[in-house]
Amino acid sequence: MTIYTVFAMLGGLALFLYGMDLMSDGLETTAGNKLHTLIEKLTSSTGKGLLVGIFVTALIQSSSATTVMTVGFVNAGLMSLRQSVGIIMGANIGTTVTGQLVALNITKSAPLLAFGGFVIYKFITKKTISSLGSVIMGLGLLFMGMDIMSSSMSPLQESPLFADLMMKFSNPLLGVLIGALVTALIQSSSASMGILQALSNKNLVSLSSSMYIICGFNIGTCITSILSSMGSSVNAKRTAMVHVLFNSIGTIIFICLAQFLPIEAFIRSISKDLPAAQLANLHTLFNVASTVILFPFSKHLAGLATKILPMKDSPMDQMSLRYIKPKNVNDATLVLTDVRAEVNRMLELSKKNYYLAMECFYYYDEKKHEEILHNEEVINFLNSHITKYIIDLLSESMDDTLASYFTAYMRIVRDIERVGDHVKSIAEYSEVSSRRDLSYSDKCYEELEILNDDLIHFYDLVMNEKNRDIRRNQSRKTDLAIEEKIENFRNQHLDRMKDGICDPESGLIYEKILSAYERISAYLRNIGKLKQ
């Protein structure tokens, strides 16, 4: 074995990995942000999550990408820990598709696939078709890399040292350890699987040794979800822990079963006499069997993750971005989820301030007023930093639809900040009212109670209604209804002023509060219309 053999092996590996990246990126670009919507919306049960995890991972050829998305959704509060379990299980099954593709052994057609894909990618202007060209080119390069790796490994067949090393991998513990370390380093179980299939094509590694190495691949791939959960919420860390638990428990069960069941003979019986196909089927069997065995215990996996990580979220400094992570700019659709979570946090703070402001109007409390002022500072901070983040993000290349979503959220944070200003004004009017010991008529309190109920309902509509068309339509109707009530209340207030029922100074404060309500309602309507 010469240095040129090593170079050839590394070059083949580089081509293989690049082909995988091209395929994955091309497929994800073709599907657009629909995949993220699919994961977010179709996971109401563990069973649905399982199917979604299989489908999405098979499509984008990366269980790591699927689990990272899932961790992101849990961190943003868009998905519960239990909902994430099914997706993680499904991702493990979906990732076996790459190994099955490699086992097809279409090496002779690989150069033609690479060239054809390149022509489509380079000369077709329509983005969807161009992305499919990238997928085809990636598939061709993947097989070319596989062929180079296999050829470069031929001299190892004559090496007694390498043969002895491969024999040691029949030890379950050592095999799992090596598989986990390799996958943790390159952060792709599919790529690790491709390398192992290249070795097996030259009969350099046996099926029995591969069994334990493949188990290790599944443990090693957890490193990506662990890294993505760092700096996230406790539930996001628990989601990564579920991934580790599922793959680790599945490995222990599979190794125990392998000591008693003729798994190796079964794999040979259902596979062609091709080592790569045998490994692909073994990989699929391992993940399907793990899922079948552990699926009934999905709730218990979530519970175990909670027991292992029992701590509550530490009180985070409010003057910081909790969900947006600047390092995530490589995936704009993931960033959109983070931005949406941060905007929802702003809305929650705005709603909390509104509650506090109305409590201060009825029974003024200086501590509550101070809390309102502090929350308003946080809202202003978030407005400034989210806006700056989105402006920087829009300088990156992305499709027009995603760019319009980010632009909409930039307008939303501006409107939330303006709502905050009007809420702060209500608190200030309340402080003046208390200091001057102003009184209001019963009718005034009744009218404010009606508007108060309407605005709370409006907040709930804007924050919780998922259907955009319903939210936009209802926001318009609610704003118009509030506007009409305010106009009627103004007229009734003028009549009371004329009749001398209301104190002039109290009447002025009441009029200002009505104006604040009117502006808050108008901005909530804008938010309801723009929110994605």
Secondary structure, DSSP 8 states (H G I E B T S, - for coil): --HHHHHHHHHHHHHHHHHHHHHHHHHHHHHTTHHHHHHHHS-SSHHHHHHHHHHHHHHHT-HHHHHHHHHHHHHTTSS-HHHHHHHHHHHHHHTHHHHHHHTT--GGGHHHHHHHHHHHHHH--SHHHHHHHHHHHHHHHHHHHHHHHHHHTGGGGG-HHHHHHHHHTTSHHHHHHHHHHHHHHHT-HHHHHHHHHHHHHTT-S-HHHHHHHHHHHHHHTHHHHHHHHTTS-HHHHHHHHHHHHHHHHHHHHHHHHHTTS-HHHHHHHHS-S-HHHHHHHHHHHHHHHHHHHHGGGHHHHHHHHHHHS--------SSS-SS--GGGGG-HHHHHHHHHHHHHHHHHHHHHHHHHHHHHHHS--HHHHHHHHHHHHHHHHHHHHHHHHHHHHHTS---HHHHHHHHHHHHHHHHHHHHHHHHHHHHHHHHHHHHTT----HHHHHHHHHHHHHHHHHHHHHHH---HHHHHHHHHHHHHHHHHHHHHHHHHHHHHHHTT-S-HHHHHHHHHHHHHHHHHHHHHHHHHHH--
